[in-house]
């Protein structure tokens, strides 16, 4: 960890240490705001492929969602959407677009709220779920998805609210399987007490109507009817393998797993073997 990162944690920790005795609720609200705020925004210059794409945008939850479409309409009637992770963006998935077009797909790729070229400063899983459903309603029906990390969690939850069947294909790449794990990881360096954590969990339930444990790929997996290719790495510290193990143990007939070693959380979607396996599945 760099010195400026340590200084940042120290500053935030001190802020919460002063606020917590005054109001556990206020401290939890500040923590929730921080939890939902990306610290980095991907704004790489657009390549020719993105510049030549059809530019799309729509309003959602007070945000302007911006994205791209290629090969529309597809001669085969197939539509696929790419969903990025937290603090990522669709420009990071450029290498998938031309192979998908070659397979006959219309390709959709939108930056989530507070990411890439979409507006906003915060992103909740409820926002992302709503985006998935809105894109399907406006530009679908979407017949396949490639989703990484937070995008994978959001897609898994959105599918519970969307008509879908075994003819659809879903690629989950290191999905953020358990929200409770993400919260635990977020709280650890802040050293906030249990009462603030309880208030934090209450805010999540008030925001989306469910406790943190509900926002779980393991829970949603039983309700997914599509064919699923699930890529996970043993060295992933953000979405650890032990969160995935219960899904594997359930032995859902529509799930196929590829477990890699040494790719971590982000390199896994850039790896040539991952891309080849995904294209073969699709």
MIDOSE-1310 file (N, C-alpha, C; in nm, 2 decimals, decimal comma, always signed):
residues 282
xxxx	+0,08/-0,12/+0,00/+0,00/+0,00/+0,00/+0,09/+0,12/+0,00; +0,06/+0,22/-0,09/+0,13/+0,34/-0,10/+0,10/+0,43/+0,02; +0,19/+0,53/+0,04/+0,18/+0,62/+0,16/+0,05/+0,70/+0,15; +0,01/+0,74/+0,02/-0,11/+0,82/+0,01/-0,24/+0,74/+0,04
xxxx	-0,23/+0,61/+0,01/-0,34/+0,52/+0,04/-0,35/+0,50/+0,19; -0,24/+0,49/+0,26/-0,24/+0,48/+0,41/-0,29/+0,61/+0,47; -0,25/+0,72/+0,41/-0,30/+0,85/+0,46/-0,45/+0,86/+0,44; -0,50/+0,82/+0,33/-0,64/+0,82/+0,30/-0,72/+0,74/+0,40
xxxx	-0,67/+0,62/+0,43/-0,74/+0,53/+0,52/-0,74/+0,60/+0,66; -0,63/+0,65/+0,70/-0,62/+0,72/+0,83/-0,71/+0,83/+0,84; -0,72/+0,91/+0,73/-0,81/+1,03/+0,74/-0,96/+0,98/+0,75; -1,00/+0,88/+0,67/-1,14/+0,84/+0,67/-1,17/+0,77/+0,81
xxxx	-1,07/+0,69/+0,86/-1,09/+0,62/+0,99/-1,11/+0,73/+1,10; -1,03/+0,83/+1,09/-1,04/+0,94/+1,20/-1,17/+1,01/+1,19; -1,22/+1,03/+1,07/-1,35/+1,10/+1,04/-1,46/+1,01/+1,11; -1,46/+0,88/+1,08/-1,56/+0,80/+1,14/-1,55/+0,78/+1,29
xxxx	-1,43/+0,79/+1,34/-1,40/+0,77/+1,48/-1,46/+0,89/+1,56; -1,46/+1,01/+1,49/-1,52/+1,13/+1,56/-1,67/+1,13/+1,54; -1,72/+1,08/+1,43/-1,87/+1,08/+1,40/-1,94/+0,97/+1,48; -1,88/+0,86/+1,49/-1,95/+0,74/+1,55/-2,01/+0,76/+1,69
xxxx	-1,94/+0,82/+1,78/-2,00/+0,85/+1,91/-2,11/+0,94/+1,91; -2,12/+1,03/+1,81/-2,23/+1,13/+1,80/-2,35/+1,06/+1,75; -2,34/+0,98/+1,64/-2,45/+0,92/+1,58/-2,41/+0,80/+1,50; -2,45/+0,68/+1,55/-2,42/+0,55/+1,47/-2,48/+0,56/+1,33
xxxx	-2,60/+0,61/+1,33/-2,68/+0,62/+1,20/-2,60/+0,71/+1,10; -2,56/+0,83/+1,15/-2,49/+0,92/+1,06/-2,36/+0,86/+1,01; -2,29/+0,79/+1,10/-2,16/+0,72/+1,06/-2,19/+0,62/+0,96; -2,30/+0,54/+0,97/-2,34/+0,44/+0,88/-2,38/+0,50/+0,74
xxxx	-2,45/+0,61/+0,75/-2,49/+0,68/+0,62/-2,36/+0,72/+0,54; -2,26/+0,78/+0,62/-2,14/+0,82/+0,55/-2,07/+0,70/+0,50; -2,07/+0,59/+0,57/-2,00/+0,47/+0,53/-2,07/+0,41/+0,40; -2,20/+0,41/+0,40/-2,27/+0,36/+0,28/-2,24/+0,45/+0,16
xxxx	-2,24/+0,58/+0,18/-2,21/+0,67/+0,07/-2,07/+0,64/+0,01; -1,97/+0,61/+0,10/-1,84/+0,58/+0,06/-1,83/+0,45/-0,01; -1,91/+0,35/+0,04/-1,91/+0,21/-0,01/-1,96/+0,22/-0,16; -2,05/+0,31/-0,19/-2,12/+0,31/-0,32/-2,04/+0,41/-0,42
xxxx	-1,94/+0,47/-0,37/-1,87/+0,57/-0,45/-1,74/+0,51/-0,51; -1,74/+0,50/-0,64/-1,61/+0,45/-0,71/-1,50/+0,56/-0,68; -1,38/+0,51/-0,65/-1,27/+0,60/-0,63/-1,19/+0,62/-0,76; -1,22/+0,54/-0,86/-1,16/+0,56/-0,99/-1,26/+0,55/-1,10
xxxx	-1,25/+0,62/-1,20/-1,34/+0,62/-1,32/-1,26/+0,60/-1,44; -1,29/+0,49/-1,52/-1,22/+0,46/-1,64/-1,27/+0,56/-1,75; -1,17/+0,64/-1,80/-1,20/+0,73/-1,91/-1,09/+0,73/-2,01; -1,06/+0,61/-2,06/-0,96/+0,59/-2,16/-1,01/+0,66/-2,29
xxxx	-0,92/+0,72/-2,37/-0,97/+0,77/-2,50/-1,03/+0,66/-2,58; -1,14/+0,69/-2,65/-1,21/+0,59/-2,73/-1,13/+0,55/-2,85; -1,12/+0,42/-2,87/-1,06/+0,37/-2,99/-1,15/+0,38/-3,11; -1,10/+0,35/-3,23/-1,18/+0,36/-3,35/-1,30/+0,27/-3,34
xxxx	-1,29/+0,15/-3,28/-1,40/+0,06/-3,27/-1,52/+0,13/-3,19; -1,49/+0,20/-3,09/-1,59/+0,26/-3,01/-1,64/+0,39/-3,08; -1,55/+0,46/-3,15/-1,59/+0,58/-3,22/-1,69/+0,55/-3,33; -1,67/+0,44/-3,39/-1,75/+0,40/-3,51/-1,88/+0,33/-3,46
xxxx	-1,90/+0,30/-3,33/-2,02/+0,23/-3,29/-2,13/+0,33/-3,29; -2,25/+0,27/-3,28/-2,37/+0,35/-3,26/-2,38/+0,40/-3,12; -2,39/+0,53/-3,10/-2,39/+0,59/-2,97/-2,53/+0,59/-2,91; -2,55/+0,53/-2,79/-2,68/+0,53/-2,73/-2,68/+0,59/-2,59
xxxx	-2,79/+0,65/-2,55/-2,80/+0,70/-2,41/-2,95/+0,70/-2,37; -2,97/+0,69/-2,24/-3,11/+0,69/-2,19/-3,10/+0,74/-2,04; -3,21/+0,78/-1,99/-3,22/+0,82/-1,85/-3,26/+0,71/-1,76; -3,20/+0,70/-1,64/-3,23/+0,59/-1,54/-3,20/+0,64/-1,40
xxxx	-3,30/+0,64/-1,31/-3,28/+0,67/-1,17/-3,21/+0,80/-1,15; -3,23/+0,90/-1,24/-3,17/+1,03/-1,23/-3,03/+1,04/-1,30; -2,99/+0,93/-1,36/-2,86/+0,93/-1,43/-2,88/+0,93/-1,58; -2,77/+0,97/-1,65/-2,77/+0,95/-1,80/-2,68/+0,83/-1,82
xxxx	-2,73/+0,73/-1,88/-2,65/+0,61/-1,91/-2,61/+0,61/-2,05; -2,48/+0,60/-2,08/-2,43/+0,61/-2,21/-2,36/+0,48/-2,25; -2,38/+0,44/-2,38/-2,32/+0,31/-2,42/-2,31/+0,31/-2,57; -2,29/+0,18/-2,62/-2,26/+0,16/-2,76/-2,33/+0,04/-2,81
xxxx	-2,35/+0,04/-2,94/-2,41/-0,08/-3,01/-2,34/-0,11/-3,14; -2,31/-0,23/-3,17/-2,25/-0,28/-3,29/-2,34/-0,38/-3,36; -2,33/-0,39/-3,49/-2,39/-0,50/-3,57/-2,54/-0,51/-3,55; -2,61/-0,39/-3,56/-2,75/-0,39/-3,54/-2,82/-0,35/-3,67
xxxx	-2,92/-0,43/-3,71/-2,97/-0,55/-3,65/-2,88/-0,67/-3,69; -2,87/-0,77/-3,61/-2,80/-0,89/-3,64/-2,88/-0,98/-3,73; -2,81/-1,03/-3,83/-2,88/-1,12/-3,93/-2,94/-1,25/-3,86; -2,88/-1,28/-3,74/-2,92/-1,40/-3,67/-3,01/-1,37/-3,55
xxxx	-3,04/-1,24/-3,53/-3,13/-1,20/-3,42/-3,08/-1,22/-3,28; -2,95/-1,24/-3,27/-2,89/-1,26/-3,14/-2,83/-1,13/-3,08; -2,86/-1,10/-2,95/-2,81/-0,98/-2,89/-2,74/-1,01/-2,76; -2,62/-0,96/-2,74/-2,55/-0,98/-2,62/-2,51/-0,85/-2,55
xxxx	-2,51/-0,85/-2,42/-2,48/-0,73/-2,35/-2,35/-0,76/-2,26; -2,26/-0,66/-2,26/-2,14/-0,67/-2,17/-2,16/-0,59/-2,05; -2,14/-0,64/-1,93/-2,15/-0,57/-1,80/-2,02/-0,57/-1,73; -1,97/-0,45/-1,70/-1,84/-0,44/-1,64/-1,85/-0,44/-1,48
xxxx	-1,74/-0,44/-1,42/-1,74/-0,44/-1,27/-1,73/-0,30/-1,21; -1,72/-0,30/-1,08/-1,71/-0,17/-1,00/-1,57/-0,11/-1,03; -1,57/+0,02/-1,06/-1,45/+0,10/-1,10/-1,39/+0,05/-1,23; -1,47/-0,01/-1,31/-1,43/-0,05/-1,45/-1,51/+0,03/-1,55
xxxx	-1,51/-0,02/-1,67/-1,59/+0,04/-1,77/-1,59/-0,05/-1,90; -1,69/-0,02/-1,99/-1,70/-0,11/-2,11/-1,58/-0,10/-2,20; -1,50/+0,01/-2,20/-1,39/+0,01/-2,28/-1,28/-0,09/-2,25; -1,29/-0,15/-2,13/-1,20/-0,25/-2,09/-1,23/-0,39/-2,15
xxxx	-1,34/-0,40/-2,22/-1,38/-0,52/-2,28/-1,38/-0,52/-2,43; -1,30/-0,43/-2,49/-1,30/-0,41/-2,63/-1,26/-0,54/-2,71; -1,17/-0,62/-2,65/-1,13/-0,74/-2,72/-1,24/-0,84/-2,75; -1,35/-0,83/-2,68/-1,46/-0,92/-2,70/-1,55/-0,88/-2,82
xxxx	-1,55/-0,75/-2,86/-1,65/-0,70/-2,94/-1,65/-0,76/-3,08; -1,53/-0,76/-3,15/-1,52/-0,81/-3,29/-1,55/-0,96/-3,29; -1,49/-1,04/-3,20/-1,53/-1,18/-3,20/-1,68/-1,21/-3,18; -1,74/-1,13/-3,10/-1,89/-1,15/-3,08/-1,96/-1,11/-3,21
xxxx	-1,92/-1,00/-3,28/-1,98/-0,97/-3,40/-1,96/-1,08/-3,50; -1,84/-1,14/-3,50/-1,82/-1,25/-3,60/-1,91/-1,37/-3,57; -1,95/-1,38/-3,44/-2,04/-1,49/-3,41/-2,19/-1,46/-3,44; -2,21/-1,34/-3,49/-2,35/-1,31/-3,53/-2,43/-1,23/-3,43
xxxx	-2,36/-1,18/-3,33/-2,43/-1,10/-3,22/-2,44/-0,95/-3,26; -2,55/-0,89/-3,22/-2,56/-0,75/-3,20/-2,50/-0,73/-3,06; -2,40/-0,64/-3,04/-2,33/-0,62/-2,92/-2,37/-0,49/-2,85; -2,42/-0,50/-2,72/-2,45/-0,38/-2,64/-2,35/-0,37/-2,53
xxxx	-2,31/-0,25/-2,50/-2,22/-0,22/-2,39/-2,24/-0,08/-2,33; -2,29/-0,08/-2,21/-2,32/+0,05/-2,14/-2,24/+0,06/-2,02; -2,19/+0,19/-1,99/-2,13/+0,22/-1,86/-2,23/+0,23/-1,76; -2,22/+0,17/-1,64/-2,31/+0,18/-1,53/-2,30/+0,32/-1,47
xxxx	-2,41/+0,36/-1,40/-2,40/+0,49/-1,33/-2,27/+0,51/-1,25; -2,22/+0,63/-1,26/-2,09/+0,67/-1,19/-1,97/+0,60/-1,25; -1,98/+0,55/-1,37/-1,87/+0,48/-1,43/-1,86/+0,52/-1,58; -1,73/+0,52/-1,63/-1,71/+0,55/-1,77/-1,77/+0,68/-1,81
xxxx	-1,84/+0,69/-1,91/-1,90/+0,81/-1,96/-2,05/+0,83/-1,92; -2,10/+0,75/-1,84/-2,23/+0,77/-1,78/-2,22/+0,87/-1,66; -2,33/+0,93/-1,63/-2,32/+1,04/-1,52/-2,34/+0,97/-1,38; -2,32/+1,06/-1,28/-2,33/+1,02/-1,15/-2,21/+1,00/-1,07
xxxx	-2,22/+0,99/-0,94/-2,10/+0,97/-0,85/-2,11/+0,84/-0,76; -2,23/+0,78/-0,76/-2,25/+0,66/-0,68/-2,32/+0,55/-0,76; -2,29/+0,43/-0,72/-2,36/+0,32/-0,78/-2,40/+0,22/-0,68; -2,53/+0,18/-0,68/-2,58/+0,07/-0,59/-2,62/-0,05/-0,68
xxxx	-2,63/-0,16/-0,62/-2,67/-0,28/-0,69/-2,81/-0,26/-0,75; -2,89/-0,19/-0,68/-3,03/-0,16/-0,73/-3,02/-0,08/-0,86; -2,93/+0,02/-0,86/-2,91/+0,09/-0,99/-2,87/+0,00/-1,10; -2,78/-0,09/-1,07/-2,73/-0,17/-1,18/-2,83/-0,28/-1,23
xxxx	-2,91/-0,33/-1,13/-3,02/-0,42/-1,17/-3,12/-0,35/-1,26; -3,15/-0,23/-1,22/-3,25/-0,15/-1,30/-3,19/-0,12/-1,44; -3,06/-0,10/-1,45/-3,00/-0,08/-1,58/-3,01/-0,20/-1,67; -2,98/-0,32/-1,61/-2,99/-0,44/-1,69/-3,13/-0,46/-1,74
xxxx	-3,23/-0,44/-1,66/-3,37/-0,45/-1,70/-3,41/-0,35/-1,81; -3,36/-0,23/-1,79/-3,40/-0,12/-1,88/-3,34/-0,14/-2,02; -3,21/-0,19/-2,03/-3,15/-0,22/-2,15/-3,22/-0,33/-2,23; -3,26/-0,43/-2,15/-3,33/-0,54/-2,21/-3,47/-0,49/-2,27
xxxx	-3,53/-0,40/-2,20/-3,66/-0,35/-2,24/-3,65/-0,26/-2,36; -3,54/-0,18/-2,37/-3,53/-0,08/-2,47/-3,46/-0,14/-2,60; -3,36/-0,23/-2,58/-3,28/-0,27/-2,69/-3,28/-0,42/-2,71; -3,35/-0,49/-2,63/-3,35/-0,64/-2,64/-3,46/-0,69/-2,73
xxxx	-3,50/-0,82/-2,70/-3,46/-0,90/-2,59/-3,32/-0,94/-2,60; -3,24/-0,93/-2,49/-3,10/-0,97/-2,49/-3,10/-1,12/-2,47; -3,02/-1,19/-2,56/-3,02/-1,34/-2,56/-2,90/-1,39/-2,49; -2,80/-1,31/-2,46/-2,68/-1,35/-2,39/-2,61/-1,24/-2,32
xxxx	-2,53/-1,27/-2,22/-2,46/-1,17/-2,14/-2,32/-1,22/-2,11; -2,23/-1,12/-2,10/-2,09/-1,14/-2,04/-2,08/-1,04/-1,93; -2,06/-1,09/-1,80/-2,07/-1,00/-1,69/-1,95/-1,03/-1,60; -1,88/-0,93/-1,56/-1,77/-0,94/-1,47/-1,80/-0,87/-1,33
xxxx	-1,76/-0,94/-1,22/-1,75/-0,88/-1,09/-1,89/-0,83/-1,05; -1,90/-0,70/-1,01/-2,02/-0,64/-0,97/-2,13/-0,65/-1,08; -2,09/-0,65/-1,20/-2,19/-0,67/-1,31/-2,25/-0,81/-1,30; -2,17/-0,91/-1,26/-2,21/-1,05/-1,25/-2,32/-1,06/-1,14
xxxx	-2,29/-1,00/-1,03/-2,39/-1,00/-0,92/-2,52/-0,94/-0,96; -2,51/-0,82/-1,02/-2,63/-0,74/-1,06/-2,71/-0,82/-1,17; -2,64/-0,88/-1,26/-2,71/-0,96/-1,36/-2,78/-1,08/-1,30; -2,71/-1,15/-1,21/-2,78/-1,27/-1,14/-2,90/-1,23/-1,07
xxxx	-2,90/-1,11/-1,00/-3,02/-1,07/-0,93/-3,13/-1,02/-1,03; -3,09/-0,95/-1,14/-3,18/-0,90/-1,24/-3,26/-1,01/-1,31; -3,19/-1,12/-1,33/-3,25/-1,24/-1,40/-3,37/-1,29/-1,32; -3,36/-1,28/-1,19/-3,48/-1,32/-1,11/-3,60/-1,25/-1,14
xxxx	-3,59/-1,13/-1,19/-3,70/-1,04/-1,22/-3,73/-1,03/-1,37; -3,66/-1,10/-1,45/-3,68/-1,10/-1,60/-3,71/-1,23/-1,65; -3,80/-1,24/-1,75/-3,83/-1,36/-1,82/-3,70/-1,41/-1,89; -3,67/-1,54/-1,87/-3,55/-1,60/-1,94/-3,57/-1,75/-1,93
xxxx	-3,49/-1,81/-2,02/-3,50/-1,96/-2,03/-3,37/-2,02/-2,06; -3,37/-2,15/-2,09/-3,25/-2,23/-2,11/-3,19/-2,20/-2,24; -3,26/-2,12/-2,33/-3,20/-2,09/-2,46/-3,10/-1,97/-2,45; -3,10/-1,90/-2,34/-3,01/-1,79/-2,32/-2,88/-1,84/-2,26
xxxx	-2,78/-1,76/-2,29/-2,64/-1,80/-2,24/-2,59/-1,68/-2,15; -2,53/-1,72/-2,04/-2,48/-1,62/-1,94/-2,33/-1,66/-1,91; -2,24/-1,56/-1,92/-2,11/-1,58/-1,88/-2,08/-1,49/-1,76; -2,05/-1,56/-1,65/-2,02/-1,49/-1,52/-1,87/-1,50/-1,50
xxxx	-1,80/-1,39/-1,50/-1,66/-1,39/-1,48/-1,63/-1,33/-1,34; -1,58/-1,41/-1,25/-1,55/-1,37/-1,11/-1,66/-1,27/-1,05; -1,78/-1,32/-1,05/-1,89/-1,23/-1,00/-1,87/-1,20/-0,85; -1,92/-1,08/-0,81/-1,91/-1,05/-0,67/-2,02/-1,13/-0,60
xxxx	-1,98/-1,25/-0,56/-2,08/-1,35/-0,52/-2,16/-1,32/-0,40; -2,09/-1,26/-0,30/-2,16/-1,24/-0,17/-2,14/-1,09/-0,13; -2,24/-1,02/-0,12/-2,23/-0,88/-0,07/-2,18/-0,87/+0,07; -2,22/-0,97/+0,15/-2,17/-0,96/+0,29/-2,01/-0,97/+0,29
xxxx	-1,95/-1,04/+0,20/-1,81/-1,05/+0,19/-1,75/-0,91/+0,15; -1,81/-0,85/+0,06/-1,77/-0,71/+0,02/-1,78/-0,61/+0,13; -1,88/-0,62/+0,21/-1,90/-0,53/+0,32/-1,80/-0,56/+0,43; -1,78/-0,69/+0,46/-1,67/-0,72/+0,56/-1,54/-0,67/+0,52
xxxx	-1,51/-0,68/+0,39/-1,38/-0,63/+0,34/-1,37/-0,48/+0,35; -1,48/-0,41/+0,32/-1,49/-0,26/+0,33/-1,47/-0,22/+0,47; -1,53/-0,29/+0,57/-1,53/-0,24/+0,71/-1,40/-0,27/+0,78; -1,33/-0,37/+0,74/-1,21/-0,41/+0,81/-1,11/-0,29/+0,83
xxxx	-1,07/-0,22/+0,73/-0,97/-0,11/+0,75/-1,02/+0,01/+0,82; -1,16/+0,02/+0,82/-1,22/+0,14/+0,88/-1,24/+0,12/+1,03; -1,24/+0,00/+1,08/-1,24/-0,03/+1,22/-1,37/+0,03/+1,29; -1,48/+0,02/+1,22/-1,61/+0,07/+1,27/-1,67/-0,04/+1,36
xxxx	-1,74/+0,01/+1,47/-1,80/-0,09/+1,56/-1,92/-0,16/+1,51; -1,97/-0,26/+1,58/-2,08/-0,34/+1,54/-2,21/-0,26/+1,53; -2,23/-0,16/+1,61/-2,35/-0,08/+1,60/-2,36/+0,00/+1,47; -2,24/+0,05/+1,42/-2,24/+0,11/+1,29/-2,27/+0,01/+1,18
xxxx	-2,21/-0,10/+1,19/-2,23/-0,21/+1,09/-2,38/-0,25/+1,09; -2,45/-0,26/+1,20/-2,59/-0,29/+1,21/-2,67/-0,18/+1,14; -2,63/-0,06/+1,16/-2,70/+0,06/+1,10/-2,68/+0,06/+0,95; -2,56/+0,02/+0,91/-2,52/+0,01/+0,77/-2,61/-0,09/+0,70
xxxx	-2,62/-0,21/+0,76/-2,70/-0,32/+0,70/-2,85/-0,27/+0,69; -2,89/-0,20/+0,79/-3,03/-0,15/+0,79/-3,05/-0,05/+0,67; -2,95/+0,03/+0,64/-2,96/+0,13/+0,53/-2,97/+0,05/+0,40; -2,90/-0,06/+0,39/-2,91/-0,14/+0,27/-3,05/-0,20/+0,25
xxxx	-3,10/-0,25/+0,36/-3,24/-0,30/+0,35/-3,34/-0,19/+0,32; -3,32/-0,08/+0,37/-3,42/+0,03/+0,34/-3,40/+0,08/+0,20; -3,28/+0,07/+0,14/-3,26/+0,12/+0,01/-3,31/+0,02/-0,10; -3,29/-0,11/-0,07/-3,33/-0,21/-0,18/-3,44/-0,30/-0,13
xxxx	-3,48/-0,30/-0,01/-3,59/-0,38/+0,04/-3,55/-0,52/+0,08; -3,41/-0,54/+0,09/-3,36/-0,67/+0,13/-3,23/-0,65/+0,21; -3,21/-0,75/+0,31/-3,08/-0,74/+0,38/-2,96/-0,77/+0,30; -2,84/-0,74/+0,34/-2,72/-0,77/+0,26/-2,71/-0,91/+0,21
xxxx	-2,75/-1,01/+0,30/-2,74/-1,15/+0,26/-2,82/-1,19/+0,14; -2,92/-1,11/+0,11/-3,01/-1,14/-0,01/-2,93/-1,12/-0,14; -2,84/-1,02/-0,14/-2,77/-0,98/-0,26/-2,65/-1,08/-0,28; -2,69/-1,20/-0,33/-2,60/-1,32/-0,33/-2,62/-1,40/-0,45
xxxx	-2,51/-1,42/-0,52/-2,52/-1,51/-0,64/-2,55/-1,65/-0,60; -2,51/-1,69/-0,48/-2,54/-1,83/-0,44/-2,69/-1,84/-0,42; -2,76/-1,74/-0,36/-2,90/-1,75/-0,34/-2,97/-1,74/-0,48; -2,93/-1,65/-0,57/-3,00/-1,63/-0,69/-2,97/-1,75/-0,79
xxxx	-2,87/-1,82/-0,78/-2,83/-1,92/-0,87/-2,94/-2,02/-0,90; -3,01/-2,06/-0,79/-3,12/-2,16/-0,80/-3,23/-2,11/-0,89; -3,24/-1,98/-0,92/-3,35/-1,92/-1,00/-3,31/-1,89/-1,14; -3,18/-1,92/-1,17/-3,13/-1,89/-1,31/-3,16/-2,01/-1,40
xxxx	-3,23/-1,98/-1,51/-3,27/-2,09/-1,60/-3,17/-2,10/-1,72; -3,10/-1,99/-1,74/-3,01/-1,98/-1,86/-2,89/-2,08/-1,85; -2,83/-2,11/-1,96/-2,70/-2,18/-1,95/-2,59/-2,09/-1,91; -2,51/-2,13/-1,81/-2,42/-2,05/-1,74/-2,28/-2,10/-1,75
xxxx	-2,18/-2,02/-1,80/-2,04/-2,05/-1,80/-1,98/-1,96/-1,69; -1,92/-2,02/-1,59/-1,88/-1,95/-1,47/-1,73/-1,96/-1,46; -1,66/-1,85/-1,47/-1,51/-1,84/-1,46/-1,47/-1,78/-1,33; -1,38/-1,85/-1,26/-1,33/-1,81/-1,13/-1,19/-1,85/-1,11
xxxx	-1,11/-1,76/-1,05/-0,97/-1,79/-1,02/-0,94/-1,82/-0,88; -0,85/-1,91/-0,85/-0,82/-1,95/-0,72/-0,75/-1,84/-0,64; -0,69/-1,74/-0,71/-0,61/-1,64/-0,64/-0,69/-1,51/-0,63; -0,82/-1,51/-0,65/-0,91/-1,39/-0,65/-0,93/-1,35/-0,51
xxxx	-0,88/-1,24/-0,47/-0,89/-1,19/-0,33/-1,02/-1,11/-0,31; -1,07/-1,05/-0,42/-1,20/-0,97/-0,41/-1,32/-1,06/-0,40; -1,32/-1,16/-0,49/-1,44/-1,26/-0,48/-1,37/-1,40/-0,46; -1,35/-1,43/-0,34/-1,28/-1,55/-0,30/-1,35/-1,68/-0,35
xxxx	-1,27/-1,78/-0,37/-1,32/-1,91/-0,42/-1,41/-1,97/-0,32; -1,39/-1,95/-0,19/-1,48/-2,01/-0,09/-1,62/-1,95/-0,10; -1,64/-1,84/-0,16/-1,78/-1,79/-0,18/-1,84/-1,86/-0,30; -1,76/-1,91/-0,39/-1,81/-1,98/-0,50/-1,84/-2,13/-0,48
xxxx	-1,77/-2,19/-0,38/-1,78/-2,33/-0,35/-1,92/-2,38/-0,33; -2,01/-2,31/-0,26/-2,14/-2,36/-0,24/-2,22/-2,37/-0,37; -2,19/-2,28/-0,47/-2,26/-2,28/-0,60/-2,22/-2,40/-0,67; -2,09/-2,43/-0,67/-2,03/-2,55/-0,73/-2,09/-2,68/-0,67
xxxx	-2,10/-2,68/-0,54/-2,15/-2,80/-0,46/-2,29/-2,83/-0,50; -2,37/-2,72/-0,53/-2,51/-2,74/-0,57/-2,53/-2,82/-0,69; -2,43/-2,83/-0,78/-2,43/-2,91/-0,90/-2,55/-2,88/-0,99; -2,58/-2,75/-1,01/-2,68/-2,71/-1,10/-2,65/-2,76/-1,24
xxxx	-2,74/-2,83/-1,31/-2,71/-2,89/-1,44/-2,69/-2,78/-1,55; -2,73/-2,66/-1,53/-2,71/-2,56/-1,63/-2,59/-2,47/-1,61; -2,51/-2,51/-1,50/-2,39/-2,43/-1,47/-2,26/-2,52/-1,51; -2,17/-2,45/-1,57/-2,04/-2,51/-1,60/-1,93/-2,42/-1,55
xxxx	-1,83/-2,48/-1,48/-1,73/-2,40/-1,41/-1,59/-2,42/-1,47; -1,52/-2,31/-1,49/-1,38/-2,31/-1,52/-1,30/-2,24/-1,41; -1,22/-2,32/-1,34/-1,14/-2,26/-1,23/-0,99/-2,25/-1,27; -0,95/-2,12/-1,28/-0,81/-2,10/-1,32/-0,72/-2,07/-1,20
xxxx	-0,59/-2,06/-1,22/-0,50/-2,04/-1,11/-0,39/-1,94/-1,15; -0,39/-1,82/-1,07/-0,29/-1,72/-1,10/-0,34/-1,60/-1,18; -0,46/-1,59/-1,21/-0,51/-1,48/-1,29/-0,57/-1,37/-1,21; -0,61/-1,40/-1,08/-0,67/-1,30/-1,00/-0,81/-1,25/-1,04
xxxx	-0,85/-1,13/-1,00/-0,98/-1,08/-1,02/-1,00/-1,01/-1,16; -0,90/-0,95/-1,21/-0,92/-0,87/-1,33/-0,85/-0,93/-1,45; -0,73/-0,99/-1,43/-0,66/-1,05/-1,55/-0,74/-1,16/-1,61; -0,83/-1,22/-1,53/-0,91/-1,34/-1,58/-0,99/-1,30/-1,70
xxxx	-1,05/-1,18/-1,71/-1,13/-1,15/-1,82/-1,05/-1,11/-1,94; -0,92/-1,08/-1,92/-0,83/-1,04/-2,03/-0,75/-1,16/-2,08; -0,75/-1,27/-2,01/-0,67/-1,38/-2,05/-0,72/-1,45/-2,18; -0,62/-1,48/-2,26/-0,66/-1,54/-2,39/-0,74/-1,67/-2,38
xxxx	-0,70/-1,75/-2,28/-0,77/-1,88/-2,26/-0,92/-1,85/-2,21; -0,94/-1,75/-2,13/-1,07/-1,71/-2,09/-1,15/-1,67/-2,21; -1,10/-1,58/-2,29/-1,17/-1,53/-2,40/-1,21/-1,65/-2,50; -1,11/-1,74/-2,52/-1,14/-1,85/-2,61/-1,25/-1,94/-2,56
xxxx	-1,25/-1,97/-2,43/-1,35/-2,05/-2,36/-1,49/-1,98/-2,37; -1,49/-1,85/-2,35/-1,62/-1,78/-2,36/-1,67/-1,78/-2,50; -1,59/-1,76/-2,60/-1,63/-1,76/-2,74/-1,68/-1,90/-2,78; -1,62/-2,00/-2,74/-1,66/-2,14/-2,77/-1,80/-2,17/-2,70
xx	-1,82/-2,12/-2,58/-1,95/-2,14/-2,51/-2,06/-2,06/-2,58; -2,03/-1,94/-2,63/-2,13/-1,86/-2,69/-2,16/-1,90/-2,84
